[in-house]
Each structure stands twice: as structure tokens, then as C-alpha cells.
């Protein structure tokens, strides 16, 4: 269930320009995610690894956690979104 939620958060990010989010960052996130092409389970594993390394974030909302996890994963792959 958590893996489906993570994919849903990512999908929400992709549609966030409709609500005024900057296209530049969203495009970079989508390019990185498309290059990784993670399954739902792999996307959840990216978030799980981030949370394992950052226990101080355990009480944060999931949207910023997913974004920070993806930022970290994308940067480590050489496709930073910032």
C-alpha cells in the first residue's frame, strides 16, 4: 500500500504545475524518474532508504519526504533536480 502511495505522490508532483509549481523543477524530477523508471516497490524503497538515513524526518508529512528522497536519488544518479 505504501508503494502505491509513493507513486501517487510522484504523480501529484507531475501535475503540480497546474497549481503554480515551477515547470523547471517538475520537468527535472520527471526526467530523472523516467530515467530511473522505478516500479512502485522501487520508488517506495528509495523513500525507505531515505527514512532509514534520516530518522529525524519520521514525523514529517509524506510529500516533502518523497521529494527529498527523490532529490537525493536523482543527485546520486547525476540528474539533480535543484
Protein Blocks (a to p, Z undefined) as FASTA:
>chain_A
ZZmmmmmmmmmmmmmmmnopafklmmmmmmmmmmnopafklmmmmmmmmmmmmmmlmmpc
fklmmmmmmmmmmmmnopafZZ
